[in-house]
Amino acid sequence: MTAGVLLCAAAISPGGAAQAADEWSPPSSYTSTDRGDGTYRVPLLRADVPDISVARVPAAESAEGRDVYYMISTTMHLSPGAPIMKSYDLVNWEIVNYVFNRASVGDAFSLRNGQNSYGQGQWASSLRYHDGVFYVVFNTNNLGGAYLYRTDDIENGSWQRTALGRGLHDPSLFFDVDGTPYIFHGSGGTSAVRLNADLTAITADYPNIFTAADYAGQPFIGGLFEGAQFYHIDGWYYAVIITWPSGQGRQVVMFRSRELLGRYTAAGGVNSYEARGVLNSNGFAQGSLVPIARDGGTTDWYGMFFRDTFPIGRIPALIPATWSDGWPTFGDNGLVAVDGTFAKPIRLSPAEELFARQQSIVVSDDFANDAPHRPYLDEQWTVPPGSAAEIAPNGSRLDLAWQWNHAPDNRYWSLTDRAGWLRLTAGTVVTGDYVYTKLANRAELAWFEEARNTLSQRTFGPRQSVETKMDISAMADGDVAGLAAYNRGFSYVAVRRTGGVNTLGVVNRGQPFAVDLDQTTLENFLPGSTVPLGEATEVHLKADLDFAAPTGQLWTTFHYSLDGRQWSQLGSRVGPQTLDAASPTSWGTGSACSTTRPSRPAATSTSTTSCSATR
């Protein structure tokens, strides 16, 4: 039986179709909260960007002659991973690179041979710029512990990878005033390791420099106590940590000491770190301090902290700090209102501001294969037997906003087979035998979650619309192809070919999540949502995602068209989807260009915005 082939193209918008303006004065991008009047709303970005770490390149060291900021976040099982985002004003961001193409060539990161990395993979990176070199450190829960990457060109250079040989929870790279490198890490207590001079090996351990128990009775201590990031400011060493006391929201606690290693170097071996709660408002917590240079040589500090904004995800917020007696207070006297506004900390020229506001971490795409080549695509691996062809380059370059659900099988997707289209070819058969390896109950994966080559972008709120065009003429019996919004729960509209007949329909999976699944029943089309496609060879699909009615739930309405102009709704809106805090996945927006069925070598799946998209 020949493999099925799917071709698709798609578009995404913030809740509806975009209209051309007479002159170029557009609103801010889909993921920007820049109001265009010198202020911005918090949270920023309107999309899932958790565990942020920010680094500044000062104007004196920047090839652009001005301060440039870079930010990194967690992407777990997605590939490429550890996205590098860039900004000139700390409000508007775009993706300019990734640290790695694949975190591993093994089965777990490739969704292969019964293994997966849902909720695992790359976590909580630390991004630092020191003496002309950029460094990234992150931990992996299932891929051999922590890794350190470095490059002298964060946007266009190759990354050198060093395995540190052990796990380091929520690592924070820090260079002391004399240049000595340390990595701070831990949950419930903050420990450190010292690295050798070339940052290739751990040379010393300093366990439990301070712990939550050292501050027993303080109202801002309890739960989490992790995500530490370290800074040296005005002769003090500061640590920023997230806590979650019982009955309260997530919050930010800061610690300071004159001694970096605390009791290891302090007189009498006592804990030298003082603690103070600096932000307890609406759950804004965990992230990075950000320096802003001012005229006269002074420095302002802001916090880039995220907020759980379910079901969209963990959304960053840039929050100003006011310092008094060596301690900051964030927000307006410690308060940060959701959807509140602050003045932008960095003002660009009017033309630069207009351009910056168009920057986005999601994009529409016509799949012209014209994205710039990035060196992370040239990673060299010692390849296990049988997988060399799978990771071989295929000459296709996706826009930087796209990420695959796990590392893709490069044999079965292409932007060059047909110009202007993403082609997905059936490659594997789903089994129904995969389980969430992170979860103790070993809950089964749905067929949709098992399907290889799911292509994705982030969702964004409060509303968005995703549209894709699919050529289904070469689908074979057993293939399923469609458009999805997915987390551990998911909703999708798909074409399913059975007995030579193509049928369109809607699937919805919500909570609670059963441990044992009947995948066939789970992914049956909902009654009242099906349409026979007859002899049609192309179909347009659209998903309207609503995160705001009500807030905290995602409801999706699916539509289809045979000509891209006249649209028909498929059944009722489906949901609710909520982001399970214990879930091993994060939300992606939804165009799945092909998934798999167990009856044949099935088409690989794409999900989260489409095979060619406008937002």
Sequence and secondary structure as in RCSB ss.txt:
>XXXX:A:sequence
MTAGVLLCAAAISPGGAAQAADEWSPPSSYTSTDRGDGTYRVPLLRADVPDISVARVPAAESAEGRDVYYMISTT
MHLSPGAPIMKSYDLVNWEIVNYVFNRASVGDAFSLRNGQNSYGQGQWASSLRYHDGVFYVVFNTNNLGGAYLYR
TDDIENGSWQRTALGRGLHDPSLFFDVDGTPYIFHGSGGTSAVRLNADLTAITADYPNIFTAADYAGQPFIGGLF
EGAQFYHIDGWYYAVIITWPSGQGRQVVMFRSRELLGRYTAAGGVNSYEARGVLNSNGFAQGSLVPIARDGGTTD
WYGMFFRDTFPIGRIPALIPATWSDGWPTFGDNGLVAVDGTFAKPIRLSPAEELFARQQSIVVSDDFANDAPHRP
YLDEQWTVPPGSAAEIAPNGSRLDLAWQWNHAPDNRYWSLTDRAGWLRLTAGTVVTGDYVYTKLANRAELAWFEE
ARNTLSQRTFGPRQSVETKMDISAMADGDVAGLAAYNRGFSYVAVRRTGGVNTLGVVNRGQPFAVDLDQTTLENF
LPGSTVPLGEATEVHLKADLDFAAPTGQLWTTFHYSLDGRQWSQLGSRVGPQTLDAASPTSWGTGSACSTTRPSR
PAATSTSTTSCSATR
>XXXX:A:secstr
    EEEEEEEEESSS     SSS     TT  B SSSEEESS SSB   S EEEEE GGG TTSS EEEEE   
BTEESEEEEEEESSSSS EEEEEEES S SSHHHHT TT   TT SEEEEEEEEETTEEEEEEEETTTTEEEEEE
ES TTTS  EEEE SS  SS EEEE TT  EEEEE SSEEEEEEE TTSSSEEEEEEEEEEGGGGTT TT  SEE
EEEEEEEETTEEEEEEEE  TTS  EEEEEEESSTTGGGTSGGG    EEEEEE STT EEEEEEEEE GGG EE
EEEEEEEEETTTEEEEEEEEEEEETTEEEETBTTB  TT EEE SS   HHHHHHHTT  SS  B   S     G
GGG      TT HHHHS  S    TT EEESS  GGGEESSSSTT EEEEEEE   S  B TTSTT  B  HHHH
 S EEEB  BSSEEEEEEEEE TT  TT EEEEEEESSSEEEEEEEEETTEEEEEEEEE SS  SS  HHHHTS 
 TT  EE TT  EEEEEEEEEEETTEEEEEEEEEEESSSSS EE SS EEEE   TT S   BB     B  TTS
SEE    SS SS   
